Amino acid sequence: MIQRPLVLPAAGLLCLLLRPGLAAGAADGGMCTQPRYSTTPLTAVVESADGGEERELDQKIFVEADSASMTREGLSQLMGSVRVRQGTKEISADNIDYDNAQQLITVDAESVFSNPELVIKSGSARFNLNDNSGVFRDSDFVLPTRGARGTSGEIRVATDGKAELRKTSYTTCPINSNAWYLEASDIRLDQDAGLGTARHARLRFGGVPILYVPWFQFPLDDRRRSGLLFPTIGETNQTGVDLRWPVYLNLAPNYDATVTPRLMTRRGFMLGTSGRYLLNNGEGRAQFDYLEDDKVFGKSRSLTRVDHANLFSRNLGLEATFAEVSDPQYFEDLGGTFASSSITYLERSARLTYQSPASYRVTALVQNFQTIDNGISAIDDPYKRLPQIRFDALTRNTYLDTRAGLNAEYVNFVRDGASVEGQRLDLQPYLRYQRDLNAWYVSSQVDYRYTGYKLSDPTQSLLANQQQQSPSRALPVVSAEGGLRFDRITSTGAIQTLEPRVFALYVPYENQDQLPLFDTGEPDFDFTQLFARNRFFGEDRISDARNLTGTVTTRVIDPETGDMQWSASFGQLYRLEASRVALPGQDAPDSGATDFIGEINYNFLSHWSAQVIGQWSPDRAELERSNVALRYRNPASGSRFDIAYRDRIGLLEQTDVSFNLPVSSAWRIGARSRYSIRDEKTLESFVGASYETCCWAISAAYRRFITGADGALNNGIYFQLELKGLSRIGTGFASLLPSDDGDDAATPGALGTANNLSNNSNGSGRSR
């Protein structure tokens, strides 16, 4: 036995480290693990000539064996738990023949070869350490970075790192399962390009051949590359069987495109195209979908959308969007979701913003809309802004805790049809006082609000005189707010706060009936409206007010994590005088106390949360509005459960229940039901189930949902088969669940072609 490392002069220096051998080829346990066929890492060291400290030998050849016999010709026979390593490559076996002159390893028994990208367990092997080429026969292999494995009659590794596998099978399933696997006459792996190429490939699932492909490529890493994406398939009343198979085009490092052929058995063939681009100072995306001669609709149909954002400098930026559909029924027929079928407007706008931080901001906007709701008349369409220019400024520093500011806006409103058009100038200089000492705070603001118009009348019949063509309004607005902050330590060690808050608002009355309504409306009354400085949104109306608001909020906070355990807010607004300014056809609110507004949020049992929002009318002794929700989220298991109840007297009463829960290690079920108690009608429902293993999954769902303003119900069936690490076909039911932000727009990925288009009308008030 050799007792210490020997350094032998050769092309690459062979260093023999002899110690007890290590067993190779141990496989990991567990259902979803792959065999590693690897050994314990070696320490690449050699003793220095003067017997001093050891140092690392880069790219030298290191060998570990129980015994060795060597000849003068440089031939060595290594025996007993042999391991040979060079850099990141390693080969291990019980016996290895090594030719030092050619740096050639020959193994006629079972051996294991490994590097960071590939592990091969073979019956016999030849490997050249000089040019990194080799041949492995009767092999099992593992791709550690892909979690994949396979078998091969022969594996050839070339000098450039490419590998060729003959008579090969490939799968991502664990060693105790062959639920799916890919057979091929040969597979070539190119780690540098990150691609695998298979020829004469047969895909088997459950032992049954389901697909034959004479040639195809598959990824070995996460680099972008052109190729087929996952197809999706579904069926609805509107489209029939709906199949889409996207093709991804990696055109350049900074832009790409996706072309999506879509076949609908009821309507015909549709081609969808979308692209993304990234510039030095900007980014954007574009989409164009076209259906030639819809067999049901009788005409060609299309969708166009472009979004762009650009930063010209640190202070100047641009945002632009354009969206258009060929006809108002596009989303009802081809969108496929509750959200897309309820879109009423598509926005076209460009916004240029210049900002000096903590000083001022200038915004220029041009904006238009396409109306796609047949139930909206032309006179109720939103106005175009051609253009809108805003200037907002606030002094950087304070004087006696006071800052001065100015909000100014100029807008030119244009609308086709018989309605008033015109220009509006709105000026709002103000002084703002703020003082916050943690335990208490006070703030106040005094505005002078001037709004002037220059109106035109395309019909020459709506404006009778010069006074109506140039109306104006000037009003002061005064508000003040103050609050206290108390806190204490509860018996459980949590921090509880008590935060009373008062708000006062004064605005004198001025008759504003002569003013048009370009972009103004009245929002829902909620907790934030208790502190609003104007009862309306938009600039065309300013409500007179002599109001007092009082609220109280309490919170319980975990002192260790800072998480809020629960909070409760309660408040009411009191009008000292009845408001007199109102929108046409609406009544102004009376004097006295408004309804009570309350909100409770409670986080409990780590994964559960509850929310209660209510509007209580003391006059009628009943809840005008209520919203109750219970939510469960467990990220570890992916479980979720939601139940919600919404009620608004005279308008709606609905329930919404959904869940996505595992019922075993493999099975998962999900469902949703949105039901209108007032109409005794189901608005949307679906049920689905999935079965998943570590290497494949299958799911199915049935969905029934409303499309269109007429309330027609559409039925959809969705399937998805996923072969992990290879492909996914269809749409899973998880995408049909409501989003975590509570939005009702549950979007099925197979049929939701335009779910991101904005429904932004910015008011649709009628001018007078």
Sequence and secondary structure as in RCSB ss.txt:
>XXXX:A:sequence
MIQRPLVLPAAGLLCLLLRPGLAAGAADGGMCTQPRYSTTPLTAVVESADGGEERELDQKIFVEADSASMTREGL
SQLMGSVRVRQGTKEISADNIDYDNAQQLITVDAESVFSNPELVIKSGSARFNLNDNSGVFRDSDFVLPTRGARG
TSGEIRVATDGKAELRKTSYTTCPINSNAWYLEASDIRLDQDAGLGTARHARLRFGGVPILYVPWFQFPLDDRRR
SGLLFPTIGETNQTGVDLRWPVYLNLAPNYDATVTPRLMTRRGFMLGTSGRYLLNNGEGRAQFDYLEDDKVFGKS
RSLTRVDHANLFSRNLGLEATFAEVSDPQYFEDLGGTFASSSITYLERSARLTYQSPASYRVTALVQNFQTIDNG
ISAIDDPYKRLPQIRFDALTRNTYLDTRAGLNAEYVNFVRDGASVEGQRLDLQPYLRYQRDLNAWYVSSQVDYRY
TGYKLSDPTQSLLANQQQQSPSRALPVVSAEGGLRFDRITSTGAIQTLEPRVFALYVPYENQDQLPLFDTGEPDF
DFTQLFARNRFFGEDRISDARNLTGTVTTRVIDPETGDMQWSASFGQLYRLEASRVALPGQDAPDSGATDFIGEI
NYNFLSHWSAQVIGQWSPDRAELERSNVALRYRNPASGSRFDIAYRDRIGLLEQTDVSFNLPVSSAWRIGARSRY
SIRDEKTLESFVGASYETCCWAISAAYRRFITGADGALNNGIYFQLELKGLSRIGTGFASLLPSDDGDDAATPGA
LGTANNLSNNSNGSGRSR
>XXXX:A:secstr
   S EEE STT EEEE            STT            EE  TTS   EE TT EEEE SEEEE TTSE
EEEEEEEEEEETTEEEEEEEEEEETTTTEEEESS EEEE SS EEEESEEEEETTTTEEEEEEEEEEETTTTEEE
EEEEEEE TTS EEEEEEEEESS TT  SEEEEEEEEEEETTTTEEEEEEEEEEETTEEEEEEEEEEEESSS   
 EE   EEEEETTTEEEEE  EEEEEETTEEEEEEEEEETTTEEEEEEEEEEE SSEEEEEEEEEESS TTTSS 
EEEEEEEEEEESSSSEEEEEEEEEESSTTHIIIII SHHHHT  EEEEEEEEEEEETTTEEEEEEEEEEEE  TT
S GGGS  EEEEEEEEEEE SS BTTEEEEEEEEEEEEE SSSS EEEEEEEEEEEEEEEE SSEEEEEEEEEEE
EEEEEE TTSSS  SHHHHS EEEEEEEEEEEEE EEEE TTS EEEEEEEEEEEEE     TTS  SS B    
 GGGGG S SSBSSS    EEEEEEEEEEEEE TTT  EEEEEEEEEEEESS      TT     SEE  EEEEE
EEEETTTEEEEEEEEEETTTTEEEEEEEEEEEEETTTTEEEEEEEEEETTTEEEEEEEEEEESSSSEEEEEEEEE
ETTTTEEEEEEEEEEEE SSEEEEEEEEEEEETTTTEEEEEEEEEEEETTTEEEE  GGGGS  TT  S    TT
T SSTTS    S      
